[in-house]
Amino acid sequence: MDINTKITNQILENQDLKYREFSYKLNPTVDKDTYIGVRIPVLRSISKIVEKEKDIDIFLNTLPHKYFEEYLIHRYILEYMKDYDKALTLLNKLIPYLNSWSLTDGFKNKSFLKRKNDYLAEIYKWIDSDNTYISRFGIGQLMNFLKDDFKIEYLEKVISKKTYDDYYLEMMISWFFQVSFTYHFSETYNIFKNAPLNKFIINKTISKCNDSLRISDENKELLKDLRRK
């Protein structure tokens, strides 16, 4: 049995129809016919097993995939990969096919973070993409730098992104600023208060900050004054 068939069979064997109905509603941009319905811990387990297969590179170079869950497994395998150059090459092949926030968000490969300058150049290219999910992926990756490697230029890069009222981009930008406010409130506030961001992004960011337990009530009060009516 070839590796692609083996992975597909493992996904199908773990289908959960109730979970499929629930989870699909969270991913409305995905074609339902491609959605099997497998819980994330199960997909993670499958990924850790199949990544050791000697012919796994065949799967990683076979695109497009048929099923949504195959893309998730593909992504998880790249997260585990320790060879920076190989992982980055394969990631650049994969991300044009990602069509949902659950495929793009939360990706983290430790080898990428060890070569921050090289990786940052890639991130900026992704952010500049006209593809919603490539750009969203890039902003999400830049978010990984906010806590320990904060720079004003990261905020400026995201502010400069033209969203054209794209909901999925604007939600990611709001999340990005909420995280920035969490770790570096004063610096973020000084940039955010004069940023040429639209009403949706500004108000959504403030709402996300209000929901955060890691932002003080005093700082939340400051943000209220920035809310757009």
Backbone as CSV, one residue per row, in Angstrom:
resi,resn,N_x,N_y,N_z,CA_x,CA_y,CA_z,C_x,C_y,C_z
1,MET,0.844,-1.199,0.000,0.000,0.000,0.000,0.880,1.250,0.000
2,ASP,0.604,2.181,-0.898,1.432,3.387,-0.961,1.095,4.310,0.205
3,ILE,1.989,5.256,0.492,1.875,6.111,1.674,0.625,6.992,1.617
4,ASN,0.273,7.477,0.446,-0.909,8.339,0.355,-2.186,7.577,0.712
5,THR,-2.305,6.374,0.210,-3.468,5.542,0.520,-3.485,5.163,1.995
6,LYS,-2.322,4.871,2.540,-2.219,4.496,3.953,-2.713,5.627,4.855
7,ILE,-2.293,6.847,4.570,-2.707,7.991,5.388,-4.202,8.251,5.229
8,THR,-4.687,8.200,3.998,-6.117,8.423,3.764,-6.957,7.396,4.505
9,ASN,-6.535,6.141,4.470,-7.277,5.079,5.154,-7.307,5.299,6.667
10,GLN,-6.189,5.731,7.228,-6.148,5.981,8.670,-7.089,7.122,9.055
11,ILE,-7.173,8.126,8.204,-8.106,9.226,8.469,-9.544,8.722,8.421
12,LEU,-9.885,7.983,7.377,-11.253,7.491,7.208,-11.655,6.541,8.336
13,GLU,-10.709,5.764,8.824,-10.995,4.819,9.905,-11.324,5.522,11.217
14,ASN,-10.947,6.783,11.340,-11.164,7.526,12.591,-12.240,8.601,12.448
15,GLN,-13.075,8.466,11.445,-14.135,9.444,11.231,-15.112,9.471,12.403
16,ASP,-15.477,10.678,12.807,-16.461,10.897,13.868,-17.539,11.807,13.271
17,LEU,-18.694,11.242,12.934,-19.711,11.984,12.200,-20.291,13.150,13.008
18,LYS,-20.459,12.960,14.315,-20.962,14.060,15.145,-19.952,15.201,15.188
19,TYR,-18.686,14.834,15.315,-17.642,15.863,15.323,-17.561,16.548,13.966
20,ARG,-17.790,15.783,12.907,-17.757,16.355,11.556,-18.761,17.495,11.419
21,GLU,-19.972,17.280,11.895,-21.015,18.306,11.786,-20.668,19.531,12.617
22,PHE,-20.161,19.303,13.825,-19.796,20.422,14.698,-18.608,21.201,14.145
23,SER,-17.562,20.477,13.769,-16.323,21.112,13.347,-16.460,21.811,12.005
24,TYR,-17.245,21.252,11.117,-17.397,21.856,9.796,-17.991,23.260,9.889
25,LYS,-18.897,23.471,10.844,-19.520,24.783,11.007,-18.487,25.854,11.358
26,LEU,-17.370,25.437,11.926,-16.306,26.375,12.283,-15.386,26.659,11.098
27,ASN,-15.550,25.891,10.033,-14.691,26.029,8.852,-15.536,26.148,7.585
28,PRO,-16.349,27.175,7.493,-17.300,27.279,6.376,-16.657,27.498,5.014
29,THR,-15.374,27.836,4.987,-14.708,28.046,3.699,-14.245,26.737,3.072
30,VAL,-14.388,25.643,3.804,-13.951,24.332,3.315,-15.110,23.624,2.617
31,ASP,-14.845,23.001,1.488,-15.849,22.199,0.784,-16.215,21.008,1.670
32,LYS,-17.482,20.890,2.013,-17.907,19.850,2.952,-17.609,18.449,2.439
33,ASP,-17.595,18.272,1.129,-17.298,16.952,0.566,-15.867,16.514,0.849
34,THR,-15.003,17.467,1.193,-13.604,17.131,1.495,-13.371,16.966,2.998
35,TYR,-14.427,17.124,3.766,-14.312,17.145,5.228,-14.751,15.798,5.798
36,ILE,-13.829,15.086,6.423,-14.144,13.754,6.955,-14.678,13.838,8.373
37,GLY,-14.010,14.623,9.228,-14.419,14.756,10.621,-13.604,13.869,11.534
38,VAL,-12.374,14.299,11.828,-11.483,13.550,12.718,-10.942,14.519,13.754
39,ARG,-10.959,14.136,14.994,-10.521,15.023,16.074,-9.015,15.296,15.981
40,ILE,-8.640,16.498,16.396,-7.258,16.947,16.276,-6.256,16.031,16.990
41,PRO,-6.506,15.590,18.230,-5.537,14.687,18.870,-5.282,13.414,18.070
42,VAL,-6.319,12.926,17.413,-6.165,11.717,16.588,-5.291,12.026,15.376
43,LEU,-5.525,13.164,14.744,-4.715,13.554,13.592,-3.260,13.782,13.998
44,ARG,-3.048,14.337,15.166,-1.686,14.526,15.674,-0.993,13.175,15.854
45,SER,-1.726,12.225,16.393,-1.163,10.883,16.609,-0.805,10.209,15.290
46,ILE,-1.692,10.329,14.315,-1.414,9.762,12.991,-0.168,10.419,12.406
47,SER,-0.060,11.738,12.552,1.079,12.477,12.001,2.395,11.992,12.579
48,LYS,2.427,11.772,13.884,3.662,11.348,14.539,4.083,9.944,14.112
49,ILE,3.107,9.146,13.748,3.410,7.790,13.274,3.901,7.816,11.828
50,VAL,3.168,8.485,10.962,3.491,8.422,9.535,4.723,9.244,9.168
51,GLU,5.084,10.236,9.998,6.271,11.032,9.665,7.540,10.174,9.638
52,LYS,7.501,9.027,10.293,8.650,8.125,10.340,8.701,7.168,9.149
53,GLU,7.662,7.164,8.337,7.635,6.288,7.160,8.715,6.726,6.166
54,LYS,9.408,5.768,5.599,10.533,6.082,4.711,10.107,6.805,3.443
55,ASP,8.851,6.621,3.049,8.378,7.261,1.825,7.457,8.451,2.104
56,ILE,7.572,9.045,3.293,6.696,10.155,3.659,6.871,11.347,2.718
57,ASP,8.056,11.486,2.122,8.270,12.608,1.195,7.338,12.549,-0.009
58,ILE,6.891,11.350,-0.358,5.935,11.224,-1.467,4.641,11.931,-1.097
59,PHE,4.173,11.691,0.118,2.953,12.353,0.593,3.140,13.860,0.638
60,LEU,4.293,14.319,1.138,4.542,15.749,1.303,4.688,16.476,-0.037
61,ASN,4.943,15.736,-1.077,5.085,16.342,-2.404,3.900,16.047,-3.314
62,THR,2.861,15.428,-2.747,1.660,15.134,-3.519,0.593,16.170,-3.193
63,LEU,0.439,17.123,-4.070,-0.532,18.202,-3.885,-1.271,18.450,-5.198
64,PRO,-2.548,18.796,-5.125,-3.347,18.990,-3.911,-3.792,17.673,-3.284
65,HIS,-4.163,17.739,-2.004,-4.750,16.587,-1.337,-6.255,16.571,-1.598
66,LYS,-6.866,15.442,-1.342,-8.309,15.328,-1.535,-9.090,15.797,-0.317
67,TYR,-8.545,15.489,0.884,-9.297,15.751,2.108,-8.658,16.837,2.975
68,PHE,-9.519,17.569,3.664,-9.119,18.611,4.604,-8.138,18.063,5.641
69,GLU,-8.437,16.887,6.178,-7.597,16.299,7.221,-6.219,15.908,6.716
70,GLU,-6.106,15.623,5.426,-4.787,15.337,4.854,-3.909,16.583,4.905
71,TYR,-4.522,17.731,4.701,-3.763,18.985,4.814,-3.312,19.213,6.257
72,LEU,-4.159,18.882,7.215,-3.770,19.034,8.612,-2.598,18.127,8.961
73,ILE,-2.656,16.883,8.534,-1.547,15.959,8.800,-0.278,16.456,8.128
74,HIS,-0.388,16.915,6.911,0.746,17.471,6.176,1.381,18.608,6.983
75,ARG,0.528,19.507,7.470,1.003,20.645,8.258,1.694,20.187,9.548
76,TYR,1.093,19.233,10.252,1.672,18.770,11.511,3.050,18.145,11.290
77,ILE,3.195,17.393,10.214,4.498,16.788,9.914,5.549,17.870,9.707
78,LEU,5.189,18.953,9.027,6.139,20.045,8.811,6.488,20.746,10.124
79,GLU,5.571,20.773,11.064,5.863,21.363,12.365,6.941,20.563,13.099
80,TYR,6.950,19.260,12.920,7.913,18.409,13.613,9.283,18.405,12.935
81,MET,9.363,18.814,11.691,10.574,18.688,10.892,11.691,19.580,11.431
82,LYS,12.900,19.039,11.539,14.029,19.770,12.122,14.949,20.402,11.082
83,ASP,14.832,19.987,9.844,15.654,20.542,8.763,14.983,21.817,8.258
84,TYR,15.543,22.968,8.614,14.933,24.258,8.277,14.685,24.399,6.787
85,ASP,15.704,24.174,5.980,15.582,24.410,4.539,14.556,23.492,3.896
86,LYS,14.575,22.238,4.275,13.617,21.296,3.712,12.198,21.643,4.153
87,ALA,12.031,21.937,5.430,10.703,22.260,5.944,10.149,23.521,5.287
88,LEU,11.001,24.517,5.106,10.545,25.769,4.496,10.158,25.569,3.033
89,THR,10.946,24.785,2.312,10.623,24.490,0.912,9.269,23.798,0.806
90,LEU,9.050,22.815,1.664,7.790,22.077,1.645,6.621,22.954,2.108
91,LEU,6.878,23.829,3.071,5.829,24.722,3.547,5.380,25.677,2.449
92,ASN,6.325,26.202,1.700,5.977,27.107,0.605,5.178,26.416,-0.492
93,LYS,5.363,25.099,-0.607,4.547,24.334,-1.551,3.142,24.122,-1.016
94,LEU,3.039,24.019,0.305,1.753,23.694,0.924,0.822,24.887,1.076
95,ILE,1.334,26.030,1.530,0.428,27.099,1.971,-0.500,27.668,0.884
96,PRO,-0.163,27.607,-0.410,-1.149,28.096,-1.388,-2.442,27.275,-1.413
97,TYR,-2.407,26.076,-0.832,-3.578,25.206,-0.839,-4.423,25.339,0.433
98,LEU,-3.952,26.093,1.414,-4.665,26.217,2.679,-5.825,27.195,2.514
99,ASN,-7.012,26.776,2.943,-8.216,27.570,2.686,-9.098,27.737,3.916
100,SER,-8.480,27.643,5.090,-9.247,27.765,6.321,-8.339,28.252,7.445
101,TRP,-8.909,29.000,8.362,-8.139,29.505,9.506,-7.556,28.350,10.329
102,SER,-8.252,27.235,10.388,-7.761,26.126,11.205,-6.571,25.416,10.567
103,LEU,-6.345,25.658,9.281,-5.161,25.122,8.615,-3.969,26.066,8.760
104,THR,-4.232,27.362,8.866,-3.144,28.339,8.884,-2.692,28.712,10.291
105,ASP,-3.606,28.731,11.251,-3.302,29.313,12.557,-2.562,28.348,13.473
106,GLY,-1.651,28.909,14.269,-0.991,28.146,15.319,0.207,27.324,14.881
107,PHE,0.599,27.433,13.619,1.758,26.672,13.136,3.018,27.126,13.865
108,LYS,3.816,26.169,14.335,5.074,26.533,14.994,6.101,25.419,14.799
109,ASN,7.175,25.771,14.128,8.301,24.856,13.916,9.504,25.466,14.637
110,LYS,10.066,24.762,15.604,11.154,25.313,16.422,12.390,25.656,15.599
111,SER,12.638,24.905,14.542,13.819,25.193,13.725,13.677,26.535,13.021
112,PHE,12.452,26.940,12.713,12.236,28.234,12.079,12.590,29.368,13.033
113,LEU,12.225,29.205,14.286,12.472,30.258,15.267,13.947,30.376,15.635
114,LYS,14.733,29.360,15.303,16.180,29.428,15.554,16.898,30.232,14.478
115,ARG,16.230,30.477,13.363,16.810,31.286,12.282,15.869,32.455,11.998
116,LYS,15.717,33.292,13.022,14.702,34.342,13.004,14.843,35.296,11.831
117,ASN,16.061,35.729,11.563,16.230,36.717,10.487,15.839,36.150,9.125
118,ASP,16.276,34.917,8.866,15.911,34.264,7.603,14.398,34.055,7.520
119,TYR,13.845,33.604,8.625,12.417,33.299,8.634,11.574,34.566,8.551
120,LEU,12.054,35.635,9.168,11.310,36.889,9.121,11.150,37.387,7.691
121,ALA,12.163,37.208,6.866,12.071,37.614,5.461,10.972,36.826,4.752
122,GLU,10.850,35.542,5.079,9.780,34.719,4.498,8.416,35.199,4.984
123,ILE,8.321,35.490,6.271,7.063,35.943,6.857,6.567,37.207,6.167
124,TYR,7.465,38.154,5.934,7.078,39.406,5.292,6.561,39.166,3.872
125,LYS,7.158,38.209,3.178,6.676,37.864,1.830,5.253,37.311,1.902
126,TRP,5.012,36.462,2.879,3.678,35.881,3.023,2.647,36.954,3.357
127,ILE,2.996,37.848,4.263,2.065,38.913,4.634,1.685,39.748,3.414
128,ASP,2.626,39.973,2.537,2.390,40.793,1.343,1.555,40.082,0.279
129,SER,1.308,38.797,0.453,0.565,38.032,-0.552,-0.866,38.542,-0.700
130,ASP,-1.408,38.433,-1.906,-2.808,38.779,-2.159,-3.751,37.635,-1.775
131,ASN,-3.187,36.477,-1.467,-3.982,35.329,-1.044,-4.335,35.480,0.445
132,THR,-5.608,35.447,0.760,-6.074,35.663,2.135,-5.351,34.780,3.138
133,TYR,-5.266,33.493,2.837,-4.762,32.561,3.840,-3.241,32.516,3.911
134,ILE,-2.560,32.840,2.817,-1.105,32.978,2.890,-0.775,34.198,3.748
135,SER,-1.482,35.296,3.527,-1.250,36.504,4.314,-1.615,36.283,5.775
136,ARG,-2.726,35.622,6.023,-3.127,35.318,7.405,-2.072,34.440,8.074
137,PHE,-1.575,33.465,7.337,-0.524,32.595,7.871,0.693,33.431,8.267
138,GLY,1.100,34.364,7.399,2.261,35.192,7.691,2.077,36.042,8.939
139,ILE,0.906,36.651,9.082,0.640,37.465,10.271,0.659,36.594,11.527
140,GLY,0.109,35.401,11.419,0.132,34.476,12.547,1.545,34.075,12.930
141,GLN,2.410,33.906,11.928,3.799,33.560,12.219,4.542,34.731,12.858
142,LEU,4.241,35.941,12.416,4.860,37.121,13.018,4.429,37.275,14.473
143,MET,3.237,36.826,14.785,2.740,36.869,16.153,3.649,36.093,17.107
144,ASN,4.313,35.046,16.585,5.216,34.250,17.421,6.400,35.052,17.934
145,PHE,6.684,36.200,17.307,7.826,37.011,17.686,7.472,38.075,18.725
146,LEU,6.196,38.273,18.982,5.772,39.417,19.785,6.226,39.346,21.241
147,LYS,6.239,38.187,21.821,6.541,38.090,23.255,8.009,38.368,23.555
148,ASP,8.907,37.666,22.897,10.317,37.704,23.270,11.206,38.470,22.301
149,ASP,10.684,38.870,21.159,11.514,39.556,20.167,10.737,40.727,19.573
150,PHE,10.100,41.490,20.439,9.207,42.555,20.008,9.959,43.691,19.320
151,LYS,9.412,44.119,18.174,9.940,45.279,17.474,8.766,46.071,16.911
152,ILE,8.881,47.391,16.952,7.832,48.251,16.424,7.583,47.951,14.950
153,GLU,8.621,47.560,14.243,8.462,47.304,12.805,7.471,46.178,12.539
154,TYR,7.306,45.254,13.499,6.335,44.183,13.305,4.921,44.767,13.261
155,LEU,4.644,45.706,14.155,3.335,46.350,14.167,3.133,47.169,12.894
156,GLU,4.163,47.870,12.493,4.077,48.695,11.290,3.821,47.842,10.052
157,LYS,4.431,46.652,10.021,4.231,45.759,8.880,2.771,45.326,8.781
158,VAL,2.186,44.978,9.893,0.799,44.522,9.891,-0.151,45.681,9.607
159,ILE,0.144,46.842,10.153,-0.691,48.018,9.895,-0.725,48.352,8.402
160,SER,0.388,48.133,7.732,0.479,48.488,6.308,-0.269,47.521,5.396
161,LYS,-0.722,46.394,5.930,-1.409,45.401,5.115,-2.779,45.888,4.685
162,LYS,-3.042,45.885,3.397,-4.349,46.246,2.866,-5.278,45.034,2.958
163,THR,-6.376,45.178,3.659,-7.264,44.028,3.890,-8.487,44.011,2.974
164,TYR,-8.881,45.151,2.430,-10.047,45.240,1.552,-11.281,44.595,2.192
165,ASP,-11.439,44.843,3.490,-12.593,44.336,4.263,-12.670,42.811,4.270
166,ASP,-11.527,42.166,4.174,-11.475,40.700,4.230,-11.596,40.260,5.694
167,TYR,-12.707,39.613,6.002,-13.004,39.228,7.394,-11.896,38.396,8.023
168,TYR,-11.389,37.424,7.292,-10.412,36.505,7.876,-9.052,37.168,8.099
169,LEU,-8.724,38.137,7.293,-7.502,38.911,7.524,-7.683,39.874,8.689
170,GLU,-8.818,40.534,8.723,-9.039,41.532,9.768,-9.172,40.901,11.148
171,MET,-9.722,39.706,11.214,-9.778,38.998,12.490,-8.378,38.628,12.966
172,MET,-7.528,38.206,12.039,-6.155,37.865,12.412,-5.388,39.100,12.867
173,ILE,-5.569,40.223,12.185,-4.890,41.459,12.580,-5.349,41.890,13.974
174,SER,-6.624,41.757,14.257,-7.144,42.089,15.585,-6.528,41.198,16.654
175,TRP,-6.417,39.933,16.343,-5.803,38.981,17.274,-4.323,39.336,17.476
176,PHE,-3.639,39.669,16.387,-2.236,40.053,16.451,-2.042,41.223,17.421
177,PHE,-2.881,42.247,17.306,-2.731,43.405,18.184,-3.119,43.097,19.625
178,GLN,-4.100,42.228,19.810,-4.445,41.828,21.173,-3.265,41.163,21.864
179,VAL,-2.548,40.308,21.139,-1.361,39.659,21.706,-0.264,40.683,21.984
180,SER,-0.104,41.634,21.065,0.904,42.676,21.260,0.575,43.532,22.479
181,PHE,-0.693,43.862,22.660,-1.103,44.618,23.845,-0.836,43.818,25.120
182,THR,-0.992,42.526,25.051,-0.799,41.674,26.222,0.636,41.750,26.741
183,TYR,1.603,41.735,25.845,3.009,41.687,26.254,3.697,43.050,26.280
184,HIS,3.219,43.987,25.479,3.903,45.281,25.350,2.850,46.376,25.198
185,PHE,2.124,46.622,26.261,0.959,47.508,26.158,1.339,48.923,25.742
186,SER,2.276,49.546,26.434,2.588,50.956,26.169,3.070,51.177,24.749
187,GLU,4.012,50.339,24.304,4.547,50.490,22.948,3.464,50.271,21.901
188,THR,2.629,49.273,22.140,1.554,48.973,21.190,0.511,50.086,21.171
189,TYR,0.178,50.600,22.341,-0.811,51.674,22.439,-0.358,52.904,21.657
190,ASN,0.906,53.253,21.796,1.426,54.448,21.121,1.337,54.344,19.604
191,ILE,1.465,53.135,19.092,1.344,52.914,17.646,-0.127,52.781,17.237
192,PHE,-0.861,52.005,17.998,-2.236,51.655,17.653,-3.148,52.881,17.638
193,LYS,-2.964,53.802,18.573,-3.904,54.920,18.707,-3.922,55.832,17.478
194,ASN,-2.828,55.844,16.716,-2.765,56.688,15.518,-2.705,55.886,14.222
195,ALA,-2.878,54.578,14.337,-2.747,53.708,13.160,-3.935,53.867,12.218
196,PRO,-3.698,53.865,10.914,-4.796,53.999,9.929,-5.525,52.667,9.719
197,LEU,-6.058,52.150,10.815,-6.801,50.895,10.760,-8.288,51.193,10.682
198,ASN,-9.060,50.282,10.096,-10.488,50.553,9.962,-11.248,50.285,11.264
199,LYS,-12.495,50.688,11.264,-13.330,50.588,12.460,-13.442,49.154,12.971
200,PHE,-13.607,48.209,12.059,-13.774,46.817,12.479,-12.541,46.326,13.229
201,ILE,-11.352,46.549,12.687,-10.121,46.064,13.317,-9.914,46.723,14.675
202,ILE,-10.121,48.037,14.740,-9.923,48.748,16.000,-10.880,48.231,17.072
203,ASN,-12.150,48.172,16.755,-13.134,47.750,17.748,-13.006,46.278,18.113
204,LYS,-12.669,45.432,17.130,-12.492,44.004,17.422,-11.266,43.789,18.305
205,THR,-10.197,44.534,18.049,-9.000,44.438,18.895,-9.336,44.808,20.327
206,ILE,-10.054,45.908,20.499,-10.425,46.361,21.846,-11.309,45.329,22.534
207,SER,-12.235,44.735,21.798,-13.096,43.693,22.368,-12.287,42.491,22.823
208,LYS,-11.315,42.093,22.003,-10.472,40.964,22.370,-9.639,41.296,23.611
209,CYS,-9.165,42.528,23.698,-8.389,42.944,24.873,-9.270,42.954,26.120
210,ASN,-10.520,43.403,25.976,-11.447,43.418,27.106,-11.728,42.014,27.621
211,ASP,-11.662,41.044,26.732,-11.915,39.649,27.115,-10.686,38.986,27.741
212,SER,-9.545,39.631,27.631,-8.300,39.041,28.122,-8.145,39.233,29.628
213,LEU,-7.716,38.188,30.304,-7.444,38.260,31.737,-6.029,38.746,32.019
214,ARG,-5.231,38.921,30.959,-3.829,39.310,31.134,-3.595,40.792,30.846
215,ILE,-4.665,41.508,30.588,-4.571,42.956,30.389,-5.304,43.623,31.550
216,SER,-4.662,44.577,32.189,-5.208,45.190,33.400,-6.465,46.006,33.101
217,ASP,-7.301,46.188,34.121,-8.502,47.005,33.978,-8.138,48.440,33.625
218,GLU,-7.044,48.915,34.177,-6.595,50.278,33.879,-6.283,50.431,32.392
219,ASN,-5.598,49.461,31.845,-5.265,49.519,30.418,-6.500,49.338,29.536
220,LYS,-7.434,48.547,29.992,-8.683,48.379,29.246,-9.448,49.699,29.178
221,GLU,-9.384,50.460,30.235,-10.037,51.774,30.243,-9.408,52.702,29.209
222,LEU,-8.081,52.633,29.090,-7.404,53.457,28.090,-7.866,53.111,26.672
223,LEU,-8.060,51.824,26.451,-8.464,51.380,25.115,-9.895,51.794,24.776
224,LYS,-10.737,51.925,25.771,-12.135,52.304,25.522,-12.215,53.636,24.795
225,ASP,-11.274,54.533,25.094,-11.289,55.856,24.477,-10.975,55.798,22.980
226,LEU,-10.421,54.663,22.517,-10.058,54.515,21.114,-11.151,53.869,20.283
227,ARG,-12.191,53.390,20.959,-13.263,52.695,20.251,-13.962,53.633,19.272
228,ARG,-14.244,53.108,18.085,-14.933,53.890,17.052,-16.447,53.669,17.125
229,LYS,-17.193,54.720,16.875,-18.655,54.602,16.862,-19.173,54.608,15.430
